Amino acid sequence: MAEPSGYWDSIPLDDPGLDIAAGEEFLQEVFQILLEEGVQKSTDVTQKVCDWKEPQELRELLDLELRSHGEGQEQLLQRCRDVLRLSVRTGHPRFFNQLFSGLDHHALAGRFLTETLNTSPYTYEVAPVLLLMEEQVLAKLRELVGWSSGDGIFAPGILDPS
C-alpha cells in the first residue's frame, strides 16, 4: 500500500516515533536471556548439546503462525527463550561440526558490535573503520604467505563467496 502524498514530509526528523527507553529496556532483557540461555547454558558441559525433537513435535511446541499484527514484549521475550531452548547449542564444548565448534566470547562480542552498527562493510562511506580493519588484515595475510602486494576482499556471512 502506497503512503499518502507528503507522508514522509510529515514525520519530524528530531522524533523518529520510537520509544527509545522501552527499546533499550527490551534489549537489556534480550541480552540477559542471550547471556543466560545462549552463552552460559551453551558452554556448560553438564547441559545437553540439544534436546532433539522431530519436526512435527517441534512444530507443535512452537507457534510459527505468521500474523497480520505484532506481538507484545513478553511474547517476544518468550520466543527468544524458546528459540534458544529448542535449538542446537553449537557453542557447547561437545558440539563438533566439520566447519565450526564451540563459542569464542571475543568473536561473539565482535558479532554483537557489527550487528549493532547495522552496516555493510563494502565501501568506505558506510563503514570506514571496518574497511580499514579489513585492509590491515588482508595486508597481514599477504605478508604471512610471502606476497609483497595483492588485493582481496572478505565475504562476510557466507561459506562460499563464489
N, C-alpha and C positions, 0 to 999 in steps of 0.2 A: 504494500500500500504506500503510495507516494505521500510525502509530507506536504502539508499545505504551503502555498506560496509564502515566502518570507518566514517560514517556521524557524530556521536556524538563526535568522537575524533577531528573533525574539528571545533567544537564550543569552542571558548576561554572561560575559566572559569571566567575571570575577566570582560567579556562583555556578559551578557545574551541576548543581542539583543533587549532589551526593551528600549523604550524612557521613562525613569523614570520621567522626568519633565512633559511630556504630560500626563502620567498616573496619576501623582499627581494632575495636573490641572483638569483632568476629575473627579477624586474623590472629589475634592473641589466642583465642580459643582453638582455632585450627592448628596453630603452631604447637600448642600444648598436646593436642591429640597426635600430631605428627611425631613429636618427641617421644611421647609415652608408647604409642602403638606402633609407629613406623620405625623408630630408631631403637628405643630401649628393648622392646619385645623382640624386634627383628634381630638384635645382636645377642640376645640371651640364649645360650646354648641349651637351657632347660626348656625352652619353648619349642613347639613343633615348627618345622620349616613351612608346612602348610597343613590346613585341616581340609583335606581333599573332599570335594563334592562333585558328583556327576552333574553334567549340565542341567538336567531337569530339576534336580534338587536345588542347585544354585539359583535357578530362575525362581523357584518357589520362595527362597529366602530373601531375594532382592525384589524391590519394587522398581522395575525398569520401564514402567509406562511413561511415555512422553506426553506431557500435559500442555494445555494452552496457557497455563498460568504458573507463576513461580511458587516457590515453597518458602516457608519461614526458616529463620536462622536455626532453630533447634533441629528441624528435619534435615537441613543441610549438614549440620554437625554430625547427626546420626549417620547420614550417608557416608561421610568421611570415615567414621568408625567402622561401618560395615565393609567398605572397600578395603580398608587395611586388615580387618579381621578375616575376610574371606579370600584375600589374595595370597599368592606365594610370597614368602618372606625372602626375597632374593638377597637381602643383606645379612641373612643368617650365616653363622660360621660353618654350618654344614650344608649350605646350598652351593652346588658346583654346577657350572654350565660351561659349554665349550667357549663362550665369549666373555664371561664375567663371573665373578663370585664375590661375596662379602660386601661390606659397606665401608667406604672411606669417608670419615666425617669431614675431612677438609674438602674433598671433592663435592660432597653434598652441600657444604656451605657455598662453594663456587656455583653450584646449580641454583641455589636459592638466590644468590646475587644476580646471576644472569636473568632469571625469571622475574626478579623484582625490577630490573632495568627494563624488561619488556622490549628489547631491541633486537634487531637483526644485524649481526656484525658483518655487513657486506660492503659498507662504504665508510669513509672517514666522517662524513657529515652526520651519520646517525649513530656511529659507535667509535668515536676517536680513540678512546682508551683501549677498547678490545682489539681494534685494528693494530695499534702499536704493539700490544702484547703478542698478537699473532705473528707480526713481523719478527719480533725478537725470538720467539720460539722456533720459527722457521729458520732463522739465521743460525741458531744453535744446532738444530738438526742437520743443516748443511755442513756445519763445522764437524759434527760427530762422524759424518760419513766421508769427510775429506773433500768436500766440494768448496771451491773458492767463491763461486757465485751460483745463482739459481733463483728460482721463483717457486711459489707454492700457494696453496690455499687450503684451509680446513673446511670440511663439510660437516658441520655440527648436526647431531641428531639422527644421522643415518649410518648404516653399516657399510653400504656400498655406494660411494659417491658417483658411480658411473652413470 
